[in-house]
């Protein structure tokens, strides 16, 4: 069985090489108030569109239907689970003080540049040191290291030498790998802060606003971001786009934390260039479409909401170029997005040729939809509708499973073909293990919104019918099964990051693209690291 599980190694070192650098626009802005202009409509009405407090929020979160008002089959359970499970997950999410990497161990430590040895004063390494050694590097923030061995309460050894400055009297935290993996890989993998901001605007319940802020502030504080001090353009270290949960931070930057803009801008600039602009003219899609799809979404988001109009225009231009010249160009004539992964290991299922993963297409189409909303490009619109048609007719099994295949098209390097589909939904129905039905239907979660958008821009009722069928399969439980939206934070966020937009787009009509008119904020602000320099452009590998 092909597992639905997907996770990244936490706090890994350089994830991609720096191939080039184009833009360095690091900004502070004024705050757009969040608590004003949130209307709570009467729940007896049907399909009531939620009111957003600003054009920026409307672009990122909307459109949405007020919780409890949608007439879509399955929406009642979808809304109830959004609030009930959401509040439970909110209570379990750590605040800044309890975020993995922020809880200090006893005493202080000394480190020497080029050495793997950490020496403690007043420390209890034997009982308090776990898997990571996260040590202050003075005004430059914190460095994340892995513990290789512990010799005594006052001495331990790192797996790699300390590359920071020689120093003494430094603080240290030492979380377990399990706590970091749970925090980054499950609690916030598909952006819990984003889903709770969405809950707030759909319900008007300020508990969700409090939760969204708590989650974003915690995420901002973790050592891999380190309150914005760990700039990828400077260190080359950071989380992959699939893991970064950036929309919640963008919403928080709009919601009283403008100091987040420089780091957000730097991250999107750096990663968009690596994942989309570097391979722009290549003959195939670079390592699939998930990470690049996220970066297309984030570039379009900044193209719509960044407080600096010059930066905003730049990202708008770059997002359109990526959507048209990379993704639409490499889309197959049947609407699919296929790629290959080279793996020379004999018998390994990691290597394949000409395959598509439908749940990743849903993520890419979030970015394509954001780009179309931003630019109105006919080429992008055509790519979205072709893709949506393919996803229902070729990637979805409506018979019993009512779920997406994990792979479709192409074959593994063993010769095993997935042309007709691979994964749980490719097997006879019903399976002996009925939990596989929910796993299969969870693959629908990222795909649903594209059908609503395709219907809205074309008026073709097939898209509406297809989306309503898949929404019903994933959330109603009328046939005894659903997806996994009530399971862990990861599956919850996967379900609610874009699923609610379908409930609005299925209504048809038009939802005008917001048109904010920002004033230019200051170009630079004091920061622990050089925030306004342009690093030299290395030679592309």
N, C-alpha and C positions, 0 to 999 in steps of 0.2 A: 504494500500500500504506500502511496506517495503521501507524505505528511503535509498537512496545511501549515505546520509550524515554520516560522521564518524569523531569524534573529541575527543580530550583529554581535561580534565580540566587543564587549564594553571597553570604552576608553582605550581603544587600540591606537598605536602610533600612526604615522602618516598613512592615510587611506588612499590617496591618489597622489601622483607626482604633480608638482607645479609645472604646468606646461607653458603657461603664459599668464599675463595679467594685463587687463585692459583699463579698469576703472578703479579709482579710489575716491569715493565720495562719502564722507563720514559725517553725519549730520545730527544736530539736536533740533527738536521742534517744540512748538507749543502744544498743549494738550487739547484733544478733542473730548469734551465731556461725554461720559458713557451713561450716567444714570438718568439723564434728562430724556424726554421724548420717547419713553418706552411705554406704549399703550397696552392695556390689557382689555381685550375685546370680550364681549359676552360669549360664554361657552355654548350657548344655545344656537348660535349662528353656525353656518356651514362654510368650510374652506375660507376662513378669514385670514387674509395676508397680514403677517406680523409687521409692525412698524419698527424701523431701525432708526437710531439716533443721529446718524450721519451718513453721507454718501460713502465714506470709507468703510464703515461697518456694513453697509448694505452690499457693497461689492464682495467683502470677505465672507460674510455670514449668509447673506440672503440670495435669492428670496426664500422665505420660510412661511409656512402656514402656522397660525396660532395652535399651540398644543391643545388637543381635545376637540378640534373643529373639522379635521379632514374627513371627507367621505370615502376615502380610499379604503378598500378591504385590508385589514391588518394594521391600519393606522392607530386604532385604539390601543392595541398591545404595544405597538412601537412607541407611542407617547408615554404610556404608563411605565414601560421599562426604562425609557430615557430618564424619567424623573426618579423612580424608585431605585434602580440600580445605580444611577448617577450619584444620588446622595450617599449611597453606601460606599461607592468607590471614592467619593470626596472625603469621607471620614477616614479612609485608609491611606490617603495620599499624604506623604510627609510634608511638614512645613519646612521653612528654610533651616531652622535649627536642627531638624532631624533628618535632613537630606543626606544620603550616603556621601561621605567625603567631607561633611561639615562638622561631624562630631569628633572632637579632639580627644586624643589619648592623654594620659598623665605625663607630666614633665615636658622637657624640650629636647631637641636633638641637634647634633652637629653633623654637617656634611662637607665633603671636600670635592672640589671639581675634579672629575676624572676617576673618582673612587666609587666602589660599590658599597663601602662600609658606612653604616649609619650608627653613630654613637649617641646614647641617651644620657640625660641627667634627670633623675627622679622618674624614670620611665619603668614600665612593667611590660616589656615586650613579650615575655613568655605567656602572659594571660591576655594582653590587650591588643597586640599586633596580629593582624589577620592576613589577608591576601594582598592588599594594596598599602603602599606607603605614599601618602599624599602630603608633601612637605612644602612649607612656605619658602618661596624664593624671593623674599623681600618685597620691594615695590612692584616686582614683575608678576606677582601673583603666586600660584601654586603649580608644582610639577607633580605629575602622577607617575609613580613607579610601582613595580611589582616586587613583592618580597620573595627572595629565593630561599632564605633560611634564617633561622633565629638562633643565635649562639647563647644569649643570656638576656636578662632583663634590661641590659644597657647596651647590647650590640646586636645588630642584624645585618644581613647582606642583601643587596638588591640584585635583580637579574641583569640590570644594565647600569653602567656608571652614571653617577650624578653629573648632569651637564650644566647645572646652574652654578651660581657663585659659591665659593667656599664661605661657609657661615656657621655660626653657632647660635644657640638660644632660639631655634626655630620651632614652630608648632608643627604637629603632625596628626593626621587622622589615618585610620586604618580599617576601612570597611571590608567586609567579606565580598568575594566575587559574586556570591549568590544574591546579596542585597543590591549590588550594583546592577546585576543582570535583571533582577526583578524590576528595579526602578526604571532602567532605560529600555529594557526589552519587553516589558508587559504593562506596567502602569501607565506609560505615556507614549507607547510606540506609535500610535496613529493620532496623537495630539489630543490628550485629555483636556487641556485648557481650552482648546478650540471648541470641543464638543460642549463644554460647560458654558462658555460664552453663548453658544448657540441655544442651549437650554434656557439661559436667562432671557434671551430675546424672544423665544417661543412661549415662555411662561410668565415673565415678569417677576419671577420669584428671586429675590435678592440673594438667597442662599447659593444659587448657582453663580452669581456674579462674585460672591466671596470666594467660592471654590475656584473659579477660573483664575482669579488673581493669586490665590495661594499656590496653585499649581505652576503658573507662569513664573512667579517669584522664586519658587523652589528650583525650577528648571534652570532659571537664569543664574542661580547661585552655585550650581554643581561645578566641580572642578574643571570639567571639560570645556565649559564656557567661562566660569570663574568671573561672574559679574561683568562680562564683556572684555576681560583682559586678555583672553586667549584668542587673538585674531588669527584666523587661518592664513591670511596673507603674510603674516610674520612668522608663525611657528610651523605651518603646514600640517598641524595636528588638529583633528576634530572628528565629529561624528558624520557618518554618511547621510545623504539627503533623506533616505528612507526612515532614519531614526531621529532626525533633528527636531521634529514637531514644531515647525517654525511659525505657522499661522497663529498659534496661541501667543507667541512672543510678539508678533506684529500687532495683534489686538491689544496686548498689554502695553506696548509702546504708545499706542493711541490712547490708552486708558491710564494716563498719569505717570508713565515711565518713559519719557522721551530719551533718557540716557541709553536706552537699548538700541536706538537707531544706528549708531556707528557700527556696532558688532553685527547687527542684522544685515546691514548694507554690505559690509565686508564679506560675510559668509555667502550671501547670494551672488555677489560679483565673482568671487573666487570659484565657487562650486558650479555655477551656471557655465562659466567659461570652460571648466574642465569636462563637464558632463555633456554639454550641448554644443558649445562653439568650437572646441577643438575637433570633434569628429564631424562637424557640419558637412564636410564634403566627402566623407568616407562613403564606401559602397555598401556598408551594412550598419545596423544599429549597434552602438557600443554597449556591450554587456547588458542587453535587454533595454527595457523602457521604464523600469520603476524609478530608479534614482534620477534619471534624466527627466522623467515625467514630473516628479516632485519639483525639480529645479525650474522647469518651465512654468509650473504653477506659481512658485515663489517669485520668479522674475515678473510674471504678469501681475501678481499681487502688488509688488513694489511699483510697477508701471501704473497702477491705479491709485495707490494710497500713500506713496512715499511723500514726506512733507516738503522735500525740495523739488521744485518743478523741473529743474534740469536733470536731476537723477531720475525722476519719474519718467520723463520723455525718453531718456536713454534706455531704461529697462523696457519700456513699451516697444521701442524699436527693436531691441535685442530679442524680446519674447516673440514678436511677429516673425523675425528672421528665422528663429529656431523652429517655430511651428510650421512655417512654409518650406524652408529650404532643407530642413533635416527630417522632421517627422512626416509631413505630408509627402515629401519627395520619396521617402523610403517605404511608404505605405503600399502594400500589394494592391493590385487592381481589384481583388475581391474584398478589400477593406481591412484585411488583417495586417498586423505588425509582427513580422517574423524575424528571428535572429538566431545566431549560432553561438555556441560556447565550445571552444576548443579544449579538450582534455585528453591527453595522450595516455592516461592510465588505462590499461587493458581491463575491459569489463565494467568500467565506471559509468554510472548513469549520469554523472555530471556533464559529460560531453554530449552535445546534440547539434543537429543541423536543421535550420528552417522551421523552428517551433515558435509558437505563441503561448503566453500564459495570460488567460483572460482576465484574472483579477488585476494584473498589472496594467492591462489596457484601460480598465476603469480609472486607475490612477493617472495614466497619461491623459485620458480624456478630461479629467479635472483641469489639467493644465491647458489643454486645447480649448476647452470651454471658456476658461478665464481669459485666454488670449482672444478668442472670438468676441466675448463681451467687451473687451477693451478696444478692439480694433475694427470689428465688423468684417473681417476678411472673408471673402467668398471661398477662397481656397481652404481656409481652416474650417469653415462651415461644412464644405463638401467632405472633408476628411472625417469630421465628427459623424455625419450621417451615414457615410459608407461603413465606418467602424461599428456604429450601433447596429446596423443591419446585419453585419457579419457576426457580431457577438450573440445575437439571438438565434440566427439561422444555423450557425456552425459551432458556436462555443457553448451553447446551452442545451441541456438535455431536458425537455419538458415532460418526459414520460417517467412518472414515478419519482425519480431523483429530483427533478425540478431544480437542478443546480448546474453550475458551470463546470466544465472539465478543468483539470489542473493544467494540462497541456493540450494543445490541438495543433495539427499539422506536423510535418517533419518527422525525424526519427532520432533515437539515441545512437551513440557511437557503437552500440552493440548490434545495431540493425533493427531494433524494436521500433515499430512504426507507431506514431501517434496521429496519423492523418485523420482518423475518425474520432480522435479524442482519447486521452489517457487520464487516469485518476479514478476516484470513487465512482463518478457518474458514468464511467465507461463499462461498469460491471453490471451483471444481471440484477434486476430489482424484484423484490426487496432483498437486501443483504441480510445475512444471518446476524450481523452486528449492526443494529439500527442506528447506533450513534454515528455511523458513517454518513447517514443522510444529513444530519445537522452539519457535519464537517463540509460536505459538498455544498450545501446551501449557503454556508458562510462565505464561500467564494463569490456569491452574488453581491455581497455588501458594497463593494467598491464600484460595481457596474451599474447600479440601478439609476443613478442620476442622469447618466448620458441619454437614456431613453426619453426622459422627460424633456431634456433640453432639445433633443432632436425633434420631438413633437412640436415644441414651442416654435422653433425656427422654420419648420416645414409645413406644419398643419397635417402631416401624414399620420392618420389615426393608427397605423400599424405600430408606430413607436410607442404611443400611449398604451395600446393593448399589451404590447410586449413588456413594457415597464410595470404595468399593473399586475400582470401575471407573475413576474419575478418578485415584486414587492410582496404580493400575497404569499408566495412560496416561502419567502425569507422571514416573514414576521407574523402572519395571521394565525398559524397553527391549526387551520381548519381541517387539514388532513392528518393532524397528529404530530406534525414536525415543523421546526423552525430552524433558522441559523443559530449562531452562538452569541447573539447580542447580549444575553443575560449571563455570559460566562465571565472571563477575565477582562481586565481593563483593555487589553489589546484588541480583543474581538468587539468589545463595546465601542471603542473609538473607531474601529474600522467600519462599524455599522452606522455611526451617527455623524461622521465627519462630512459626508455629502448626501446621505440618504434622505434627509429632510427636505433638501432642495427639490427632489423629485415630486414631493407632494404639492409644491407650488407650480413647478413647470408643467405638470400634467394637466393643469387647468387651462393651458393655452394662453392666448392673449400675448401681451408684451410686458417685459420688465425692463425699462430703460436702464442703460448702463449709467451708474452714478458719475457725475462730473464735478469732482471737488476742484476748488480753485485756491490752492495753498499759496501762502506768502513764503518767500525764501528765508529759511532760518540761517543762523550763523554757520560758517563753513567748518569751524573747528572748535573744540573745547578742550580744556586741560584733561589729560588722561595719563595713567601710569606708563602707557606705551606710546610710541610715535604713531598717532592716529591719522596723520594727514600726509604721510610720505608715500610715494609710489615706489614699491620694490622694483629692482631691476628685472627685466623680462628675460627669463632663461631661454635657452634654445630648446625648441620642442623636441621631445624624444621620438 
